Amino acid sequence: MATITWTQIRSQFTEKDVDHMKQITQGNPKGVLDLDDCESTKTWASEIYERVAADNMPPGEPWPSEWKKNFATWMVEDCPCDDE
C-alpha cells in the first residue's frame, strides 16, 4: 500500500472547501473543521470520508475514485501529518 502524505490530502481540498467547512462547523462540539489543518482534518476524518465516499462532498464536484482511495489509505495509515 502506498504512503499518502498530508500534502497530497490537503491538495484535494479547494480554498472554497476550506472556507465552507469552517462556516458550517462553527459551534460544533467537535470543533471547527479546518481542512487547511492536518490535526483538524484528522479529527473529522471518518465524517469527511463518509461524505466523499457517498459523493456528498465537496458540493457539486465529487472526488474521483483515486482521491477517495487516497483519503481512505491516509486514514488506514493513522492520518500522518508529517510528509516523511
ROMIBA-401805 format. One record per atom (N, C-alpha, C): atom name; x, y, z. Coordinates in pm, 1 decimal. Each point is the difference from the previous one (the first is absolute). Last residue first. Example, Ala and Ser with C-alpha at 12.3 -4.5 7.8 and 13.67 -1.06 7.14 Angstrom:
2
<'N' <1285.0 -225.0 708.0>>
<'CA' <82.0 119.0 6.0>>
<'C' <-77.0 109.0 73.0>>
<'N' <29.0 -572.0 -7.0>>
<'CA' <-89.0 119.0 0.0>>
<'C' <90.0 120.0 0.0>>
END
This chain:
84
<'N' <703.4 1282.0 580.4>>
<'CA' <118.7 -84.4 -13.4>>
<'C' <-37.9 -143.8 -17.8>>
<'N' <-266.4 420.7 85.6>>
<'CA' <12.8 -47.0 -138.1>>
<'C' <124.4 -85.1 -21.5>>
<'N' <-365.4 104.5 434.4>>
<'CA' <130.2 36.2 -56.6>>
<'C' <10.2 -60.8 -138.8>>
<'N' <-380.0 -78.4 264.9>>
<'CA' <4.9 143.0 -29.3>>
<'C' <136.4 45.3 -49.7>>
<'N' <-316.4 -486.4 0.1>>
<'CA' <126.1 66.7 34.2>>
<'C' <-1.2 146.7 -44.0>>
<'N' <-364.1 -389.2 68.9>>
<'CA' <-3.3 142.8 -34.9>>
<'C' <130.1 74.0 34.4>>
<'N' <-91.5 -489.8 22.4>>
<'CA' <-16.3 80.3 120.9>>
<'C' <18.2 148.8 -25.5>>
<'N' <-23.1 -366.5 -327.8>>
<'CA' <136.2 28.1 46.3>>
<'C' <0.8 90.1 123.1>>
<'N' <-404.1 -101.0 -215.8>>
<'CA' <54.2 -129.6 42.8>>
<'C' <140.3 15.8 58.2>>
<'N' <-201.7 380.8 -195.8>>
<'CA' <-65.7 -36.4 125.7>>
<'C' <55.7 -130.7 56.0>>
<'N' <148.2 139.9 -422.4>>
<'CA' <51.5 91.6 101.4>>
<'C' <-60.3 -32.8 136.4>>
<'N' <-172.9 -227.9 -368.8>>
<'CA' <135.1 -47.7 32.2>>
<'C' <61.9 85.9 108.8>>
<'N' <-412.7 139.0 -170.1>>
<'CA' <-16.9 -124.1 76.3>>
<'C' <136.2 -55.8 42.2>>
<'N' <0.0 371.4 -284.6>>
<'CA' <-46.3 38.2 133.0>>
<'C' <-16.7 -123.1 87.9>>
<'N' <117.6 -69.8 -452.3>>
<'CA' <107.4 68.0 71.9>>
<'C' <-41.8 32.3 143.4>>
<'N' <-328.3 -170.7 -287.9>>
<'CA' <94.7 -104.8 41.1>>
<'C' <116.3 61.1 77.6>>
<'N' <-301.7 293.6 -192.6>>
<'CA' <-66.6 -71.6 109.2>>
<'C' <92.6 -107.8 55.1>>
<'N' <144.2 226.5 -379.2>>
<'CA' <8.0 87.6 117.1>>
<'C' <-66.7 -65.7 121.1>>
<'N' <-28.7 -223.2 -415.3>>
<'CA' <139.0 1.1 46.5>>
<'C' <14.9 86.1 125.8>>
<'N' <-420.3 -15.0 -233.1>>
<'CA' <27.2 -118.4 82.4>>
<'C' <143.6 -3.1 53.4>>
<'N' <-214.5 478.4 -97.9>>
<'CA' <21.7 -120.5 -80.4>>
<'C' <38.3 -116.7 91.6>>
<'N' <-306.2 406.8 189.8>>
<'CA' <137.0 -43.3 -24.8>>
<'C' <5.1 -118.6 -94.9>>
<'N' <-401.3 375.9 -10.2>>
<'CA' <46.9 -118.1 73.5>>
<'C' <142.8 -37.6 -39.1>>
<'N' <-289.3 448.1 -38.5>>
<'CA' <117.0 -58.6 -66.1>>
<'C' <51.6 -119.6 79.0>>
<'N' <-393.7 257.1 131.8>>
<'CA' <6.2 26.2 -143.3>>
<'C' <115.5 -64.8 -73.7>>
<'N' <51.2 46.6 521.6>>
<'CA' <-122.9 30.4 -72.6>>
<'C' <25.3 29.2 -148.0>>
<'N' <340.0 -326.1 257.5>>
<'CA' <-42.3 138.8 11.1>>
<'C' <-123.0 27.4 -86.7>>
<'N' <-106.7 -355.1 191.0>>
<'CA' <95.8 105.5 28.1>>
<'C' <117.1 -19.3 -95.4>>
<'N' <-360.0 -300.4 -4.2>>
<'CA' <-72.5 112.1 59.6>>
<'C' <90.0 118.4 29.3>>
<'N' <82.1 -474.9 -175.1>>
<'CA' <-9.1 110.1 -97.0>>
<'C' <-84.2 116.9 50.8>>
<'N' <149.8 -403.9 240.9>>
<'CA' <-138.8 0.6 -47.3>>
<'C' <-25.2 108.8 -104.5>>
<'N' <424.3 -41.6 207.0>>
<'CA' <-26.4 -132.8 -56.6>>
<'C' <-140.6 -9.0 -58.1>>
<'N' <134.3 389.0 235.0>>
<'CA' <64.1 -5.1 -132.4>>
<'C' <-26.2 -134.8 -66.7>>
<'N' <-173.2 60.0 437.3>>
<'CA' <-63.2 90.9 -95.9>>
<'C' <66.5 -3.1 -137.6>>
<'N' <176.3 -259.5 361.5>>
<'CA' <-138.6 -42.3 -24.8>>
<'C' <-63.3 84.5 -109.6>>
<'N' <426.5 126.7 157.5>>
<'CA' <2.2 -114.1 -91.2>>
<'C' <-141.4 -49.4 -32.0>>
<'N' <51.5 347.9 316.8>>
<'CA' <38.9 46.0 -133.8>>
<'C' <-8.6 -116.3 -98.1>>
<'N' <-64.9 -100.4 449.3>>
<'CA' <-115.3 71.5 -55.4>>
<'C' <28.8 50.8 -141.2>>
<'N' <352.8 -207.3 235.1>>
<'CA' <-104.8 -99.2 -31.5>>
<'C' <-123.9 67.0 -60.1>>
<'N' <371.4 282.9 139.2>>
<'CA' <26.9 -88.0 -114.6>>
<'C' <-113.9 -96.4 -32.7>>
<'N' <94.5 377.9 341.9>>
<'CA' <-124.1 -13.4 -75.4>>
<'C' <9.2 -106.2 -111.3>>
<'N' <375.8 103.7 276.9>>
<'CA' <-110.3 -11.4 96.4>>
<'C' <-131.5 -30.7 -71.1>>
<'N' <380.0 98.3 -265.6>>
<'CA' <11.9 -132.7 62.5>>
<'C' <-115.9 -24.1 97.2>>
<'N' <44.4 425.2 -187.0>>
<'CA' <-47.3 -93.8 -101.7>>
<'C' <3.7 -142.3 53.8>>
<'N' <184.9 332.2 270.6>>
<'CA' <-144.5 19.0 -9.6>>
<'C' <-60.0 -99.4 -99.6>>
<'N' <466.6 11.0 35.9>>
<'CA' <-59.7 -55.1 122.5>>
<'C' <-152.4 13.1 -0.9>>
<'N' <249.0 191.0 -365.8>>
<'CA' <2.8 -146.0 3.3>>
<'C' <-69.1 -56.7 123.3>>
<'N' <-116.4 464.2 -257.9>>
<'CA' <77.0 -44.4 115.8>>
<'C' <-8.2 -152.2 12.3>>
<'N' <-244.8 258.8 -316.7>>
<'CA' <135.1 48.9 -25.0>>
<'C' <96.0 -47.4 110.3>>
<'N' <-476.3 -68.8 2.7>>
<'CA' <62.8 -90.3 -96.9>>
<'C' <140.7 43.4 -39.0>>
<'N' <-327.0 69.9 433.1>>
<'CA' <91.4 80.3 -81.3>>
<'C' <76.5 -94.5 -91.7>>
<'N' <-456.3 1.2 341.0>>
<'CA' <78.0 -77.6 -96.3>>
<'C' <79.5 95.3 -87.6>>
<'N' <-177.0 71.2 523.2>>
<'CA' <-13.3 42.4 -139.2>>
<'C' <87.2 -88.3 -88.2>>
<'N' <-188.1 -207.4 459.7>>
<'CA' <86.9 109.1 -43.4>>
<'C' <-23.8 32.0 -145.9>>
<'N' <-244.7 -308.3 287.9>>
<'CA' <125.2 -61.3 -44.7>>
<'C' <102.6 106.5 -39.2>>
<'N' <-450.4 112.7 119.3>>
<'CA' <74.4 -44.8 118.2>>
<'C' <136.2 -62.4 -34.3>>
<'N' <-231.7 384.7 -303.1>>
<'CA' <-7.2 -144.9 14.7>>
<'C' <81.3 -41.9 122.5>>
<'N' <-40.9 456.0 -187.6>>
<'CA' <-80.9 -39.1 114.0>>
<'C' <-13.5 -149.6 19.6>>
<'N' <127.8 146.7 -480.6>>
<'CA' <7.5 93.1 113.1>>
<'C' <-92.1 -48.9 112.0>>
<'N' <60.4 -191.3 -452.2>>
<'CA' <30.2 -73.9 122.9>>
<'C' <20.0 91.7 120.5>>
<'N' <-92.7 152.4 -455.9>>
<'CA' <-111.0 -87.7 40.3>>
<'C' <28.7 -81.3 125.4>>
<'N' <330.2 313.0 -182.5>>
<'CA' <-127.5 67.2 26.1>>
<'C' <-105.5 -95.5 54.4>>
<'N' <421.3 -166.1 -142.0>>
<'CA' <17.5 81.5 121.1>>
<'C' <-133.2 64.1 39.1>>
<'N' <14.5 -233.8 -403.9>>
<'CA' <-5.4 -89.8 115.3>>
<'C' <24.0 75.2 131.0>>
<'N' <29.5 241.5 -412.6>>
<'CA' <-135.2 -53.0 20.4>>
<'C' <-7.7 -84.9 126.9>>
<'N' <424.6 163.5 -146.2>>
<'CA' <-86.3 106.2 52.8>>
<'C' <-139.6 -51.7 34.4>>
<'N' <297.8 -301.3 -209.9>>
<'CA' <52.1 39.3 131.4>>
<'C' <-92.7 102.3 64.3>>
<'N' <-87.6 -126.0 -446.0>>
<'CA' <-32.2 -109.1 93.1>>
<'C' <39.7 38.7 142.4>>
<'N' <128.7 292.8 -339.4>>
<'CA' <-145.5 7.4 19.1>>
<'C' <-45.3 -108.6 98.2>>
<'N' <441.7 -3.5 -145.3>>
<'CA' <-18.6 106.2 99.5>>
<'C' <-149.1 18.1 29.3>>
<'N' <130.4 -483.8 -160.9>>
<'CA' <14.0 135.5 -54.0>>
<'C' <-13.7 101.0 113.7>>
<'N' <176.1 -532.7 8.9>>
<'CA' <-99.9 96.8 45.0>>
<'C' <27.5 135.7 -61.3>>
<'N' <289.0 -373.6 -68.1>>
<'CA' <-130.3 -43.7 -49.8>>
<'C' <-113.1 94.7 41.4>>
<'N' <462.3 35.4 144.8>>
<'CA' <-16.5 47.3 -137.4>>
<'C' <-134.8 -39.5 -60.6>>
<'N' <137.8 -152.5 435.9>>
<'CA' <-34.6 142.4 0.7>>
<'C' <-26.7 51.5 -140.7>>
<'N' <159.0 -443.7 49.4>>
<'CA' <-138.1 13.8 46.3>>
<'C' <-43.3 145.8 -5.9>>
<'N' <447.7 -92.9 -102.8>>
<'CA' <-88.6 -56.0 -102.2>>
<'C' <-146.6 18.7 38.9>>
<'N' <323.2 123.9 314.4>>
<'CA' <3.6 92.6 -113.5>>
<'C' <-91.1 -49.1 -112.1>>
<'N' <69.2 -276.9 374.7>>
<'CA' <-92.3 109.3 28.1>>
<'C' <-3.6 97.9 -116.7>>
<'N' <141.8 -496.2 -128.2>>
<'CA' <45.8 107.6 86.7>>
<'C' <-110.0 103.3 24.3>>
<'N' <43.2 -554.7 -120.8>>
<'CA' <-64.9 124.4 -41.6>>
<'C' <38.6 107.2 99.9>>
<'N' <199.5 -509.4 -171.7>>
<'CA' <-14.0 98.9 106.1>>
<'C' <-60.3 126.4 -59.7>>
<'N' <-82.2 -510.7 -193.4>>
<'CA' <79.4 122.5 -11.5>>
<'C' <-26.0 92.1 118.8>>
<'N' <-27.6 -549.7 -22.3>>
<'CA' <-85.1 117.7 0.0>>
<'C' <89.9 124.4 0.0>>
END
